[in-house]
């Protein structure tokens, strides 16, 4: 006779119940799909030039190579131009060599403060600067990095967006990361007025290559999806210390501001399809003069992603995904985007769906590829046999 103690049975039941609850939560999360972004698809872009030398990572940006690198456009509200202009200016510049992707950010700030000192704390509870990187642009297995003015950071990998049941891998580390902070003012001192703080980062390719195309450094002309965010809290001073302002109606801190390089069109950074395009160049920043190239494949991917949004909206109303193009007004969207004119070899999509899953595919005979998207937002292509 096999004897199982009551404590063991209770433990097994608790574990089983937990698994069921997590699975149910993930299903509910997918079922409660967020709405599509509210802005026109037009991500910002940046040419990242290559350097031969290494940079001293201290936040000072004194090297001549940094002088040659251009700043991005100033950050805007995460939802786009319809929202107020950020109170304080933020901008970024980038460089790369065979060892690192270099990122510098300048955050103008009259009152610089930070509290968190433990690595992998939830850094956006302070004012912070954030980096998001999706090397292959398929919205899965992407990187997030957050840092405050004390040089405390949180690095993690996301298996896929939270909206699709993705999870954050906190144990993932950017091994070999170098970071530096330069304070133009004094931190945590409410008695004076500060100017800005600068973040300087060196992200090793050996780590970033983990989810990069073919597991390698970028090629000349290759584009990665990258975005930057700044979280800014409204504060007051109490007993000589900074304190977040409270909402008088709730007694809780006012919502933070989210300012970004390339707007998302929704208050959610985990829409990798809305991030900016960073195009890598083998040329020196001293030469520059490289033009950004908008790739036709991005029109295909954006079309598929809109069908993805529509599939989830359809399921909200009908408790199942659909296999019918007319339910998604897919052909009208195809014509509206002028895809037949831009890409004459592109064929209309085909949908395979069950109540809980779907896969949309469309072939491009000119590029000899088939493009796919599925219910968890992953988009990819495969070569045809022709």
C-alpha positions in Angstrom: 0.0 0.0 0.0 1.3 3.5 -0.9 0.9 5.9 1.9 0.7 9.6 1.2 0.7 12.0 4.1 -2.0 14.7 4.4 0.7 17.4 4.3 2.0 16.0 1.1 -1.4 15.9 -0.5 -2.1 19.4 0.6 1.2 20.5 -0.9 0.6 18.8 -4.2 -2.9 20.3 -4.4 -1.6 23.8 -3.7 0.9 23.4 -6.5 -1.7 22.0 -8.9 -4.1 24.9 -8.0 -1.3 27.4 -8.6 -0.5 26.0 -12.0 -4.2 26.2 -12.9 -4.5 29.8 -11.7 -1.4 30.8 -13.7 -2.7 29.1 -16.8 -6.1 30.7 -16.4 -4.5 34.1 -15.9 -2.5 33.8 -19.1 -5.6 32.7 -21.0 -7.5 35.7 -19.6 -4.6 38.0 -20.4 -4.6 37.0 -24.1 -8.4 37.1 -24.1 -8.4 40.6 -22.8 -6.1 41.8 -25.6 -5.1 45.5 -25.5 -6.4 47.7 -28.2 -4.3 48.6 -31.2 -2.0 51.7 -31.0 -3.8 55.0 -31.7 -1.2 56.6 -34.0 -0.1 56.1 -37.6 2.7 53.6 -37.9 5.7 55.8 -38.5 8.5 54.9 -36.0 11.5 57.2 -35.6 14.8 56.1 -37.0 18.5 56.6 -36.2 21.8 55.8 -38.0 24.3 54.2 -35.6 27.8 54.6 -36.8 30.8 52.4 -36.1 34.0 53.4 -34.2 37.3 51.7 -33.9 38.2 52.9 -30.4 36.7 52.0 -27.1 34.9 54.5 -24.9 35.5 55.3 -21.3 32.1 54.7 -19.6 31.7 57.4 -17.0 28.8 59.5 -18.3 31.0 62.4 -19.2 30.9 61.8 -23.0 34.2 63.6 -23.5 35.5 61.4 -26.4 35.6 63.0 -29.9 33.5 60.1 -31.3 30.6 61.2 -29.1 31.0 64.7 -30.4 30.5 63.4 -33.9 27.4 61.2 -33.1 24.1 63.0 -33.5 21.4 63.3 -30.9 18.0 61.8 -31.6 14.9 63.9 -31.7 13.7 65.0 -28.3 11.5 62.5 -26.5 7.7 62.9 -26.7 4.8 61.5 -24.6 4.4 57.8 -25.0 1.0 58.2 -26.6 2.3 60.7 -29.2 1.7 64.3 -30.3 -1.9 64.4 -29.1 -0.5 64.5 -25.5 1.3 67.5 -23.9 5.0 68.0 -24.6 7.2 66.6 -21.9 8.2 69.1 -19.2 11.9 68.3 -19.5 14.1 67.5 -22.4 15.5 64.0 -23.1 17.6 62.8 -26.0 19.9 59.9 -26.9 22.9 59.1 -29.2 24.4 55.8 -30.2 27.6 54.3 -31.5 29.0 50.8 -31.9 32.2 48.8 -32.4 33.0 45.1 -32.6 32.6 44.7 -28.8 29.8 47.0 -27.6 26.6 48.9 -28.5 27.1 52.3 -26.9 24.2 54.4 -25.7 24.3 57.8 -24.2 21.2 59.6 -22.8 20.9 63.2 -21.5 18.0 63.8 -19.1 17.4 67.5 -18.2 16.1 67.7 -14.6 15.8 70.5 -12.1 15.5 68.2 -9.1 17.6 65.0 -9.4 16.7 62.2 -7.0 16.8 58.4 -6.6 16.4 56.0 -3.8 16.8 52.4 -5.1 20.3 50.9 -4.6 19.6 47.2 -5.0 20.2 45.6 -8.5 17.1 44.2 -10.2 14.8 46.3 -8.0 11.8 47.7 -9.9 13.8 50.8 -11.0 10.8 52.7 -12.5 9.6 53.3 -9.0 12.3 56.0 -9.2 12.8 58.5 -12.1 14.7 56.4 -14.6 16.0 55.9 -18.1 15.0 52.7 -20.0 16.3 50.8 -23.0 14.3 48.2 -25.0 15.9 46.1 -27.7 14.3 43.5 -30.1 17.2 42.4 -32.4 15.2 40.4 -34.9 12.0 42.4 -34.8 9.6 39.5 -34.2 8.3 40.9 -30.8 9.6 37.8 -28.9 12.7 37.3 -26.7 13.6 41.0 -26.3 15.6 42.9 -23.8 14.7 45.6 -21.2 17.1 47.7 -19.2 16.3 50.4 -16.6 18.7 52.6 -14.6 18.3 55.5 -12.1 20.6 58.4 -11.2 22.4 56.3 -8.5 23.6 53.9 -11.3 21.3 51.2 -10.0 19.9 49.0 -12.8 17.4 46.3 -13.6 18.2 44.0 -16.6 15.7 41.4 -17.9 14.5 39.5 -20.9 10.9 39.2 -22.0 9.8 36.0 -23.7 7.0 37.9 -25.4 4.8 40.9 -24.6 2.8 40.7 -21.4 -0.4 41.1 -23.5 0.4 37.7 -25.0 1.2 36.0 -21.7 4.9 36.7 -21.8 7.0 36.5 -18.7 9.9 38.5 -17.4 13.2 36.6 -16.8 14.7 38.6 -14.0 17.6 36.2 -13.6 18.9 37.1 -17.1 21.9 39.5 -16.8 23.8 41.6 -19.3 27.1 40.1 -18.4 30.0 42.5 -19.0 27.7 45.6 -19.0 29.4 48.9 -18.3 27.4 51.9 -17.0 28.3 55.4 -15.9 26.3 58.4 -14.6 27.3 62.0 -14.7 25.3 64.4 -12.5 25.2 68.0 -13.5 24.0 69.2 -10.1 23.6 67.3 -6.8 21.5 64.3 -6.2 18.9 64.1 -3.4 19.4 67.7 -2.4 16.2 69.7 -2.6 17.9 73.0 -1.5 19.4 73.7 -4.9 18.4 73.5 -8.6 20.1 70.9 -10.8 20.6 70.9 -14.6 20.7 67.3 -16.0 22.0 63.8 -15.6 23.7 61.7 -18.3 23.6 58.0 -18.7 26.4 56.2 -20.6 26.1 52.4 -21.4 28.2 49.8 -23.1 26.1 46.7 -23.9 28.3 43.7 -24.9 27.4 42.1 -28.2 28.2 38.7 -26.7 25.0 39.1 -24.7 22.8 40.9 -27.3 23.7 38.3 -29.9 21.6 35.7 -27.9 18.4 36.7 -29.9 20.1 38.5 -32.8 19.7 37.4 -36.4 21.9 34.4 -36.9 23.4 35.0 -33.4 25.8 37.6 -34.6 26.7 41.3 -34.7 24.7 43.6 -36.9 25.7 43.8 -40.6 26.2 47.1 -42.4 22.7 48.4 -43.2 20.9 46.0 -40.9 18.1 47.4 -38.7 17.1 46.5 -35.1 14.0 47.6 -33.3 15.0 49.7 -30.3 13.2 52.3 -28.1 14.0 54.4 -25.1 11.8 55.5 -22.3 12.0 58.0 -19.4 9.8 57.6 -16.3 9.2 60.9 -14.4 7.3 61.2 -11.2 5.9 64.5 -9.8 7.4 65.3 -6.4 7.2 67.6 -3.5 9.6 68.2 -0.6 8.8 67.0 3.0 11.3 67.2 5.9 14.1 67.9 3.5 13.4 64.9 1.3 11.8 64.3 -2.1 8.4 62.7 -1.9 6.0 61.7 -4.7 3.0 63.9 -5.0 -0.3 62.2 -4.1 -3.6 62.4 -5.8 -5.9 64.2 -3.4 -8.8 62.0 -4.3 -7.1 58.6 -3.7 -4.2 59.5 -1.4 -1.9 57.5 -3.7 1.0 58.9 -5.8 0.0 60.5 -9.0 0.6 58.5 -12.1 4.1 58.8 -13.6 4.8 60.5 -16.9 6.2 58.2 -19.7 8.3 60.0 -22.3 9.8 58.1 -25.2 12.0 58.4 -28.2 9.5 56.8 -30.7 5.9 57.1 -29.6 3.9 54.0 -28.9 0.4 55.3 -29.4 -0.6 53.5 -26.2 0.6 53.6 -22.6 2.5 50.4 -22.9 6.2 50.0 -23.8 5.7 46.3 -24.5 4.5 46.9 -28.0 7.8 46.1 -29.7 6.3 46.6 -33.2 6.1 50.4 -32.4 9.7 50.8 -31.4 12.1 52.8 -33.5 14.4 51.6 -36.2 18.2 51.7 -35.5 20.2 51.2 -38.7 23.8 50.1 -38.3 26.5 51.5 -40.5 30.1 50.4 -40.9 31.0 54.0 -41.6 32.7 56.3 -39.1 30.6 59.1 -37.5 33.2 61.5 -38.9 32.1 60.5 -42.4 28.4 60.0 -41.8 26.1 60.8 -44.7 24.2 57.4 -44.6 20.5 57.5 -45.4 17.9 55.5 -43.6 16.2 52.9 -45.8 12.6 52.0 -45.2 12.3 48.3 -46.0 9.2 46.9 -47.8 9.1 44.0 -45.4 8.0 46.4 -42.6 4.8 47.2 -44.6 4.1 43.4 -44.7 4.7 43.0 -41.0 2.6 46.0 -40.1 -0.3 44.7 -42.2 -0.1 41.3 -40.4 0.0 43.0 -37.1 -3.1 45.0 -37.8 -4.9 41.7 -38.6 -3.5 40.4 -35.3 -5.2 43.3 -33.5 -8.4 42.7 -35.3 -8.4 39.0 -34.6 -8.2 39.7 -30.8 -10.9 42.3 -31.1 -13.1 39.8 -32.9 -12.5 37.2 -30.2 -13.5 39.7 -27.5 -16.9 39.9 -29.1 -17.3 36.4 -30.3 -15.3 34.2 -27.9 -13.3 32.7 -30.8 -10.9 33.7 -33.5 -12.0 33.7 -37.1 -10.7 32.1 -40.3 -12.7 34.5 -42.6 -10.9 37.5 -44.1 -14.2 39.4 -44.3 -14.6 39.3 -40.6 -11.4 41.3 -40.3 -12.0 43.5 -43.3 -8.6 42.2 -44.4 -9.0 42.9 -48.2 -10.1 46.5 -47.6 -7.1 47.1 -45.4 -4.8 45.5 -48.0 -6.2 48.0 -50.6 -6.1 50.9 -48.1 -2.4 50.3 -47.6 -1.8 50.1 -51.3 0.1 46.9 -50.9 -0.8 45.6 -54.3 0.9 48.8 -55.8 3.9 48.8 -53.4 4.5 45.0 -53.6 2.9 43.6 -56.8 4.1 40.1 -56.0 2.4 40.0 -52.6 -0.7 37.7 -52.4 -3.7 38.1 -50.2 -3.5 36.5 -46.8 -4.9 33.1 -45.7 -6.1 32.5 -42.1 -6.1 29.2 -40.2 -7.9 29.5 -36.9 -9.3 27.6 -34.0 -11.3 29.2 -31.2 -8.1 29.8 -29.2 -5.3 30.1 -31.8 -4.7 31.4 -35.3 -2.0 31.7 -37.9 -2.2 34.2 -40.8 0.1 33.7 -43.8 0.8 35.5 -47.0 3.3 34.8 -49.7 5.6 37.2 -51.6 6.6 35.5 -54.8 9.0 38.3 -55.7 11.1 37.8 -52.5 10.3 34.1 -52.5 9.1 34.3 -48.9 6.1 33.4 -46.9 5.2 35.6 -44.0 3.4 34.5 -40.8 1.8 35.9 -37.7 0.1 34.0 -34.9 -2.1 34.7 -31.9 0.9 35.6 -29.6 2.0 38.3 -32.0 5.2 36.5 -33.3 5.9 37.4 -36.9 8.4 35.7 -39.1 9.2 34.7 -42.7 10.4 31.5 -44.4 11.8 31.0 -47.9 9.6 29.2 -50.4 10.8 26.2 -52.5 10.5 28.2 -55.7 
